[in-house]
Amino acid sequence: METSQAIIPFEQLNHFVGFDWATEKHDVCAVDGKGKIVLQLEFDDTAQGWAELREKLQPLGLIGVAIETSRGPSVERLL
């Protein structure tokens, strides 16, 4: 599936997120450009959980996300 997301240059990213996906719950950790943790979150793989993630990530600006897979429902939601 091709996305219409623009590629943001690395230098323009405000925060960086590690995303550990699982079947029922996911863990997220976000750091700023200096490596300071600004968000740690475990959320359910539900519509409400994904809404909570969007709400928490929104103030962080442009973010880069690392996830250990390149496909699947979690990747599609992140895109």
N, C-alpha and C positions, 0 to 999 in steps of 0.2 A: 504494500500500500504506500503510495507516494503522498507526502504531506506538502502543504503550502507554507510551512514554517520557514522564516528567514534564518539564515545562518548568521549568528552574532559573533563578531571577532572576540577572541578570548579577553583582550584588554578591556573590553566594554562590560564584562560581567561583574556584577556587584558581589555576588555570593556564589558558593559552590555547595552542592547537595549530594550526599551519598544516600542512595535509596536501596534498602535491603528488602526485597520482595519475598512474599510467602503466599500460601494459599488463603489464609484467613486474616492475617494481620501483616502490616508492613511497618518498618522502622525507617525513619528519616533523620539525618543529622545535617544541619546547614552550618557553614562557617563563612566568615567574612574574608576579605582579601589578606588579612594577617593571620588567618587560621584560628581566630577566636570563635568558639561555638556560640551561635546565636539562636539555634533552635534544635531541640531533640524531641521527636514525636513518634509514638507508636499509634497507629490508627487501624481500624477495622477495614477490611476490603468490602465496604458497603457504600452506597451512595452518600450516606451521612459522613462516613469516614473520609471519602475523597473530597467532599465539600469542606470538611475541617482542614484538610491539607491545603486546598486552594486558598482558604481564608488566611492560614498561617504563613503561606509563602508569598502572598500578594505584596505585603509591605517590603519584601526583600529586593524588589527591582528585578533586574536581569540576572538570571541564575543559570549556571551550568549544572547538569545532573549526571551523575555516574550511576549506572545500574549494571548488574552482572549478566544481563541478557539483552538481546537486540530485538526481541519480538514477544508477543503475547499481550493479554489484556492490560496489564500494568503499564507496559511500554506505550500502548495506544492511548491510554488515559493521560500519561505524562506528556505526550506530544500534543 
